Amino acid sequence: MDDVVYEFNGKDITMNVCIQICSVLNLIQEEFGIGFEEAVMRFYKSETYKTLQNTENALWAESAEFIMDRYLEEVG
């Protein structure tokens, strides 16, 4: 299995993206009172997660709270 590498302007930002994902997952757990696995399943199915993976839009550079707000808007 190949490792996922996120790049922005030719630089490896994989750690930055992973930190953001982890932070957003923690916020989802707190907001909905759910466990880690449920938070992962919900977030990974979202358009917000798909947008986060597209590093050219620089969503990964925003705060976890900003990303969480996008997610909450999406899920209503």
N, C-alpha and C positions, 0 to 999 in steps of 0.2 A: 504494500500500500504506500502510495506516495504521500509525503508530508505536504500540507498546504502551506504555501508561502505567500504572504501578502506584501505587495510592493507599491510604493508611491514615489514617483519621480526617480525611479531606479534604486531606491533604498528599501531595505527589508524592514517592514513595519509590523511583522507578524506578532511580536510581543505586544505592541500597542493595541492591535485589534483584539488579541486574546484578553488583555486586561479589560478592555471596554466590554467585551462580551460577558466576562465574569462579573463585572460591576453591575451590568444591566440585569443579569440573572438574579443577583442578590436583591436588587430593587423589585423585581417581579415577585420574588418569594415574599418579601415584606408586604408589598401592596395587596397580594391576593391570599396571603396566609397559606402558601402551598410549599411542597418540598422541592428540592433541587431538580429531580428528574422531571417533574411536571412543568417546572419553569423552563427547563431546556426544551421540552417538547413544544410548549406553546411558542416560545421565542423563535425556535428554528423553523417553525412553519409560517412565520410572519413575513410580510413584505418588508418590514423594518430591518429584519435580519438580512434579507436579500440585498437591501440597499446598503447596509453596513459592509457587506462583502465586496461591493464595488468600490474599491479604494479611491478611484479617481474623483468621486464626489466628496471625499474628505469627511464623511459623517463620522468616521472613526476618530477624528481630531476634536470632535465636540465632547462635551461632558456626558457622563453616563446619565445624568438627570435629563439632559436634552434628548438623548436617544430614547430614554424611557417615556418622555412626553410624546414623542412620535409614535412609539408603540401603543401607548394608551389611547391616542387619537385613532389609531388604526383599529383597535379592538373595541372601541366604544366604551 
